[in-house]
Amino acid sequence: MLRRYVKLHVETASKRNFYNPFILKKAEGAMNQQVAHPMEKFQRQVRSLIQSKVIKPTDRLWKIALLYGDDWGYWKRELEDFEFTMQDSISDLLDVETWEDSN
């Protein structure tokens, strides 16, 4: 939808010999943004818990389960898909730089 808006904006602007560069630049920037992998978001949440001193980097991953409650099943499956065990330390999770799904 955004691509269509940008294309329409450019076509309309060129017909009128007018365009708003701010709107065009903002729209093009939005088209180039990449969506963060869910595990990147999870990492940020875990980092926040560490900064809040709720957990420590040396704690085991299973400790996060106590905080996530019903949502933990989803995150546990995600972690296991990336070959983590619940005995791995939280720092191992935070050490991952790039998350790539294998299809």
C-alpha positions as CSV (number, residue, x, y, z in Angstrom):
1,M,0.0,0.0,0.0
2,L,2.8,2.4,0.8
3,R,4.5,1.7,-2.5
4,R,1.3,2.5,-4.3
5,Y,1.1,5.8,-2.3
6,V,4.6,6.8,-3.2
7,K,4.0,5.9,-6.8
8,L,0.7,7.8,-6.9
9,H,2.3,10.8,-5.1
10,V,5.2,11.0,-7.6
11,E,2.8,10.6,-10.6
12,T,0.4,13.2,-9.3
13,A,3.3,15.6,-8.4
14,S,4.9,15.2,-11.8
15,K,1.6,16.1,-13.5
16,R,1.3,19.2,-11.4
17,N,5.0,20.0,-11.4
18,F,4.8,20.0,-7.6
19,Y,5.8,17.5,-5.0
20,N,6.5,17.6,-1.3
21,P,10.0,16.2,-0.8
22,F,9.4,15.7,3.0
23,I,6.4,13.4,2.4
24,L,8.2,11.6,-0.4
25,K,11.4,11.1,1.6
26,K,9.3,9.9,4.6
27,A,7.4,7.4,2.5
28,E,10.5,6.1,0.8
29,G,12.2,5.7,4.2
30,A,9.2,3.6,5.4
31,M,9.5,1.4,2.4
32,N,13.1,0.6,3.2
33,Q,12.6,-0.2,6.9
34,Q,13.0,-3.9,7.8
35,V,10.8,-5.6,10.3
36,A,12.8,-6.9,13.3
37,H,12.9,-10.6,13.9
38,P,10.7,-11.6,16.9
39,M,13.8,-12.9,18.7
40,E,15.4,-9.5,18.4
41,K,12.4,-8.0,20.2
42,F,12.7,-10.8,22.8
43,Q,16.4,-10.0,23.3
44,R,15.5,-6.3,23.9
45,Q,12.9,-7.4,26.5
46,V,15.4,-9.6,28.3
47,R,18.0,-6.9,28.2
48,S,15.5,-4.6,29.8
49,L,14.9,-7.2,32.6
50,I,18.6,-7.3,33.2
51,Q,18.9,-3.5,33.4
52,S,16.0,-3.5,35.8
53,K,17.9,-6.1,37.9
54,V,15.0,-8.5,37.7
55,I,17.3,-11.2,36.3
56,K,21.1,-11.6,35.8
57,P,23.0,-12.6,32.6
58,T,24.3,-15.6,34.5
59,D,20.8,-16.9,35.2
60,R,19.4,-19.8,33.2
61,L,16.8,-19.3,30.5
62,W,14.2,-21.3,32.5
63,K,14.1,-18.3,34.9
64,I,12.5,-16.2,32.2
65,A,9.6,-18.6,32.2
66,L,8.6,-17.4,35.6
67,L,8.2,-13.9,34.3
68,Y,6.5,-14.6,31.0
69,G,3.7,-16.9,32.3
70,D,1.3,-18.0,29.5
71,D,3.5,-16.5,26.7
72,W,6.4,-18.7,27.7
73,G,5.3,-21.6,25.6
74,Y,5.8,-19.6,22.4
75,W,9.2,-18.3,23.5
76,K,10.4,-21.7,24.7
77,R,9.6,-23.2,21.2
78,E,11.3,-20.3,19.5
79,L,14.4,-20.8,21.7
80,E,14.4,-24.5,21.1
81,D,14.1,-23.9,17.3
82,F,17.4,-22.0,17.6
83,E,18.9,-25.0,19.6
84,F,18.8,-23.3,23.0
85,T,18.1,-25.4,26.1
86,M,16.5,-24.1,29.2
87,Q,19.9,-24.7,31.0
88,D,21.7,-22.2,28.8
89,S,22.6,-18.9,30.4
90,I,20.7,-15.8,29.5
91,S,24.0,-14.3,28.3
92,D,24.1,-16.9,25.6
93,L,20.8,-15.6,24.3
94,L,22.1,-12.0,24.4
95,D,25.3,-13.0,22.5
96,V,23.4,-13.8,19.3
97,E,23.9,-11.0,16.8
98,T,21.7,-12.2,13.9
99,W,18.6,-14.3,13.9
100,E,17.8,-16.2,10.7
101,D,15.0,-18.6,10.3
102,S,15.9,-21.8,8.4
103,N,13.2,-22.6,5.9
